[in-house]
Amino acid sequence: MKKFYILFFLFILIDIHSQEVIKDYPLSNIIEETSGLEIVGDLLVTHNDSGGEASLYYLSKKGKILKKRKIKSASNKDWEDITKDSEYLYISDSGNNYNNRRDLKIYKVPIDENSKEKNQIISFNYPEQESFKINRNTIYDAEGLISIDNNLIIFTKNRAKKITEFYSIPKEEGKYDAKKIGTLKTNSIITGADYNQKLGLLALTSTVNFNEYYLITVKDFYLSKTNNYIINMFKIPIGKTQVEAVKIIDNKNFWITSEDEQSSKYA
């Protein structure tokens, strides 16, 4: 069984005073590999990780599945995150655990389910990648995706250095070399991302050892600024778990989805 959590963080400036889970709701086993989170209207939207159906699941704020939307002409090889702009949802099929994928892509899907517009595919690669031999320590695996203006930004997982490098990809259908923009020294491995452009706030979920998970916040995150970010890292207080999705409510409140574990006091 998975659980659906809202995390409430109380902090002043960059100093955290307390963090508390204020609500938790069970999720259906249908979405036991929940690996992305977005809001459309009053509903939360999630999807499963690798091998799941190529579908989106629309949830109430209490975690109940209200509808399922199958994404036409798509497959779920390793869906890792979802983001949106005013017209489209973007689903990141960017999981690359073994370093050997040559078919990384992002699905561009109209938010309006009644739209007659066809779904589009944004294919991309890392121009720095020279070897596609199987390598569990790959630096070309990505689990975070956000939207900023006309750009999609992906955040990689660097298991060895515990950093994330972020790349820009256009939102238009086509094949692209992802453009490296910068690096964040997160001291952990990134598992999910969200961005609130009005607040200039970036939120990342991460782990160090796959036992404890963290929420990372980066204020004043803009593409015109590629370094000297102030990075704040907060332990997610739900015990041993697996967190791969986050959605910003405001600068103190966040939705996350997480696997429930017996060690969690919220189980």
Backbone torsions as a table, in degrees:
resi	resn	phi	psi	omega
1	MET	NA	135.4	173.9
2	LYS	-94.4	162.0	171.0
3	LYS	-125.4	150.4	179.9
4	PHE	-109.6	121.4	-172.6
5	TYR	-116.5	145.2	161.7
6	ILE	-110.2	132.9	178.4
7	LEU	-106.5	134.9	179.4
8	PHE	-114.3	119.0	-178.1
9	PHE	-112.3	127.1	176.0
10	LEU	-110.3	115.7	178.6
11	PHE	-152.4	157.2	178.5
12	ILE	-116.8	127.4	-176.3
13	LEU	53.7	-119.0	-178.1
14	ILE	-107.1	6.1	-176.8
15	ASP	-103.5	118.6	-179.4
16	ILE	-83.4	136.2	179.3
17	HIS	-105.2	-33.2	176.2
18	SER	-164.4	154.1	171.9
19	GLN	-136.8	139.1	-170.9
20	GLU	-148.8	135.7	168.8
21	VAL	-78.3	119.5	-177.1
22	ILE	-103.8	-16.6	175.0
23	LYS	-148.3	142.8	169.7
24	ASP	-142.3	138.7	-176.6
25	TYR	-131.2	142.3	177.8
26	PRO	-73.5	145.1	174.4
27	LEU	-107.7	153.2	176.5
28	SER	-65.6	148.5	175.1
29	ASN	-63.7	-14.7	177.2
30	ILE	-60.3	-30.4	179.3
31	ILE	-116.2	46.3	-177.9
32	GLU	-70.1	-13.3	177.1
33	GLU	-112.2	35.1	-179.4
34	THR	-50.9	126.0	-171.0
35	SER	-142.9	24.0	177.4
36	GLY	-171.9	155.0	-175.8
37	LEU	-151.1	132.1	178.1
38	GLU	-145.3	167.5	176.5
39	ILE	-120.6	128.9	174.6
40	VAL	-126.2	114.5	-174.4
41	GLY	63.1	-124.3	178.6
42	ASP	-99.7	5.9	-175.0
43	LEU	-110.2	148.1	171.4
44	LEU	-89.8	146.3	-178.2
45	VAL	-124.6	131.6	177.9
46	THR	-138.2	175.4	178.1
47	HIS	-151.0	166.2	176.9
48	ASN	-88.5	163.7	179.1
49	ASP	-79.8	-158.1	-172.9
50	SER	-55.7	137.0	175.1
51	GLY	84.3	-6.1	178.6
52	GLY	-78.8	177.7	176.5
53	GLU	-66.5	153.6	175.5
54	ALA	-83.1	69.2	-174.2
55	SER	-139.2	152.5	171.8
56	LEU	-107.1	146.4	-179.4
57	TYR	-120.0	125.7	-177.5
58	TYR	-99.3	126.5	-171.1
59	LEU	-119.1	150.6	168.3
60	SER	-75.0	171.0	178.8
61	LYS	-71.1	-2.4	174.2
62	LYS	-108.9	13.1	172.3
63	GLY	86.5	5.0	-179.5
64	LYS	-81.4	132.5	176.5
65	ILE	-72.1	120.2	179.9
66	LEU	-99.8	-28.3	175.4
67	LYS	-162.6	159.7	178.9
68	LYS	-121.6	134.0	-179.7
69	ARG	-120.7	112.0	177.7
70	LYS	-78.9	131.5	-178.9
71	ILE	-90.3	114.0	-175.8
72	LYS	-68.6	147.2	176.8
73	SER	56.6	35.3	180.0
74	ALA	-134.2	156.2	172.7
75	SER	-133.8	152.6	-179.0
76	ASN	-103.8	87.8	176.8
77	LYS	-79.0	-47.4	174.2
78	ASP	-162.8	72.4	178.6
79	TRP	-68.3	130.8	-175.2
80	GLU	-119.2	-29.0	-177.1
81	ASP	-159.8	167.6	179.4
82	ILE	-141.6	143.8	174.9
83	THR	-144.4	180.0	-178.3
84	LYS	-153.9	165.4	164.3
85	ASP	-126.5	-156.0	-175.3
86	SER	-71.1	-21.5	-174.3
87	GLU	-120.4	-26.5	-169.5
88	TYR	-131.0	151.8	165.3
89	LEU	-97.3	145.6	178.4
90	TYR	-125.7	120.8	-176.6
91	ILE	-111.5	122.3	-172.7
92	SER	-92.9	108.3	173.3
93	ASP	-94.8	72.2	-168.8
94	SER	-121.2	5.2	177.5
95	GLY	-64.5	132.6	-174.6
96	ASN	-148.3	57.4	-172.5
97	ASN	-59.6	-26.3	-174.4
98	TYR	-110.8	6.2	172.9
99	ASN	76.5	2.2	-168.6
100	ASN	-109.2	8.2	-178.7
101	ARG	-80.9	136.1	174.9
102	ARG	-119.1	14.9	-175.9
103	ASP	-129.2	38.8	178.6
104	LEU	-66.4	139.7	-175.8
105	LYS	-157.7	164.1	173.4
106	ILE	-128.6	127.6	177.5
107	TYR	-87.5	130.0	178.3
108	LYS	-105.7	113.8	-169.6
109	VAL	-125.9	128.7	176.8
110	PRO	-57.7	136.2	176.0
111	ILE	-63.0	-39.6	179.2
112	ASP	-70.4	112.2	-177.9
113	GLU	-68.0	-17.3	179.3
114	ASN	-92.3	0.4	179.8
115	SER	-64.3	141.7	176.8
116	LYS	-89.4	-2.2	179.2
117	GLU	-69.3	135.9	-179.9
118	LYS	-75.4	150.7	173.6
119	ASN	-65.7	147.0	-178.1
120	GLN	-116.4	160.1	179.2
121	ILE	-121.3	126.6	174.5
122	ILE	-107.7	104.4	-179.2
123	SER	-92.0	146.6	-180.0
124	PHE	-150.6	162.9	174.3
125	ASN	-143.4	167.1	175.4
126	TYR	-97.1	112.2	-176.1
127	PRO	-63.4	-20.9	179.4
128	GLU	-78.6	-17.1	-175.7
129	GLN	-75.4	120.6	-178.8
130	GLU	-106.5	-30.4	-178.2
131	SER	-113.9	138.6	176.6
132	PHE	-116.0	20.3	175.5
133	LYS	-68.1	148.0	-179.9
134	ILE	-58.3	127.5	-176.5
135	ASN	-153.9	111.1	-178.4
136	ARG	-69.2	-15.9	178.1
137	ASN	-98.0	27.9	-179.5
138	THR	-58.2	147.7	173.7
139	ILE	-105.2	8.6	-178.4
140	TYR	-112.8	41.9	174.7
141	ASP	-116.4	138.8	-175.7
142	ALA	-139.6	133.8	179.6
143	GLU	-123.1	1.4	-179.4
144	GLY	-118.5	137.8	178.9
145	LEU	-142.2	132.5	174.4
146	ILE	-136.0	165.7	177.9
147	SER	-116.8	129.4	173.6
148	ILE	-135.2	112.7	179.6
149	ASP	53.5	-121.0	-178.1
150	ASN	-94.3	15.6	-175.3
151	ASN	-121.7	146.6	165.9
152	LEU	-104.2	135.1	-178.3
153	ILE	-117.9	125.4	177.6
154	ILE	-109.5	145.6	-178.7
155	PHE	-116.2	123.6	-175.5
156	THR	-86.8	166.2	174.6
157	LYS	-108.1	121.2	174.0
158	ASN	-115.5	97.6	-173.8
159	ARG	-66.9	-31.5	-176.4
160	ALA	-78.3	-50.8	-174.6
161	LYS	-90.2	-10.4	-178.8
162	LYS	56.2	47.6	175.0
163	ILE	-128.5	171.1	169.5
164	THR	-129.3	135.6	173.6
165	GLU	-104.5	137.0	-178.2
166	PHE	-114.9	138.8	-172.4
167	TYR	-122.8	150.5	178.2
168	SER	-107.7	139.5	177.7
169	ILE	-135.6	136.5	177.0
170	PRO	-63.3	158.9	-179.4
171	LYS	-88.6	-5.1	-177.6
172	GLU	-86.2	149.1	178.6
173	GLU	-58.9	139.9	180.0
174	GLY	153.9	-172.1	178.2
175	LYS	-116.9	129.7	-171.5
176	TYR	-136.7	151.2	162.9
177	ASP	-84.2	122.1	176.6
178	ALA	-65.6	136.7	-176.8
179	LYS	-100.1	117.3	179.3
180	LYS	-69.9	129.0	-177.9
181	ILE	-105.6	-43.2	-176.1
182	GLY	-171.5	-173.7	-177.7
183	THR	-135.2	140.0	172.5
184	LEU	-115.6	128.1	178.2
185	LYS	-86.2	86.8	-172.6
186	THR	-90.5	-11.0	-178.5
187	ASN	55.9	28.8	-179.4
188	SER	-167.7	174.3	-176.6
189	ILE	-101.9	125.0	-174.0
190	ILE	-77.7	133.7	-178.5
191	THR	-121.6	-7.1	179.3
192	GLY	-172.4	163.1	-176.9
193	ALA	-152.0	153.3	170.1
194	ASP	-152.9	159.5	-177.4
195	TYR	-144.6	134.8	173.5
196	ASN	-114.1	107.7	-172.2
197	GLN	-69.4	-33.3	178.8
198	LYS	-63.8	-37.6	179.3
199	LEU	-86.5	-14.9	-172.9
200	GLY	64.0	29.2	-172.5
201	LEU	-108.0	125.3	173.1
202	LEU	-102.8	133.3	175.1
203	ALA	-121.6	133.2	178.3
204	LEU	-128.6	144.8	167.2
205	THR	-103.8	149.8	-174.2
206	SER	-156.6	169.6	175.0
207	THR	-144.8	156.1	175.6
208	VAL	-101.4	-44.6	-173.0
209	ASN	-130.8	12.9	-179.9
210	PHE	66.7	15.3	173.0
211	ASN	-109.6	-46.9	177.6
212	GLU	-111.7	143.6	-178.8
213	TYR	-121.3	157.2	-172.1
214	TYR	-133.5	153.5	167.8
215	LEU	-104.5	127.3	177.1
216	ILE	-111.0	131.9	174.4
217	THR	-118.9	140.4	178.0
218	VAL	-129.3	112.3	179.4
219	LYS	-82.5	156.1	177.0
220	ASP	53.9	48.6	179.0
221	PHE	-91.5	109.9	179.9
222	TYR	-136.1	149.5	-177.4
223	LEU	-66.6	-22.4	177.5
224	SER	-75.5	-9.9	179.9
225	LYS	-120.9	115.3	-172.1
226	THR	-112.3	-0.9	178.0
227	ASN	-153.1	-177.8	-179.2
228	ASN	60.2	34.3	175.5
229	TYR	-79.4	148.2	171.7
230	ILE	-93.9	118.7	-174.7
231	ILE	-108.2	124.0	177.6
232	ASN	-112.1	135.4	-173.3
233	MET	-127.4	123.4	-175.9
234	PHE	-124.6	131.8	177.7
235	LYS	-69.5	133.5	176.2
236	ILE	-82.2	116.7	-168.8
237	PRO	-85.0	61.4	179.0
238	ILE	-130.4	25.7	175.1
239	GLY	71.5	-164.3	179.3
240	LYS	-67.8	124.5	-171.3
241	THR	-161.9	-172.8	176.7
242	GLN	-139.3	115.6	-174.9
243	VAL	-118.0	122.7	-177.6
244	GLU	-135.7	17.5	-179.2
245	ALA	-155.9	142.7	179.7
246	VAL	-146.4	146.3	174.2
247	LYS	-137.1	126.2	-179.3
248	ILE	-76.7	129.5	169.6
249	ILE	-93.4	-53.7	171.5
250	ASP	-152.5	-166.0	-173.9
251	ASN	-75.8	1.3	177.8
252	LYS	-126.3	-12.7	-173.9
253	ASN	-123.7	136.2	-175.2
254	PHE	-142.2	137.3	166.3
255	TRP	-89.1	141.7	168.9
256	ILE	-137.6	156.1	167.8
257	THR	-111.2	144.5	-173.3
258	SER	-153.4	148.1	172.3
259	GLU	-72.7	135.4	177.9
260	ASP	-83.6	138.0	177.2
261	GLU	-128.1	152.9	-179.8
262	GLN	-62.2	-27.3	-178.4
263	SER	-74.0	-14.1	180.0
264	SER	-75.7	133.3	177.8
265	LYS	-70.3	-8.3	178.7
266	TYR	-97.9	6.4	-179.4
267	ALA	-68.5	NA	NA
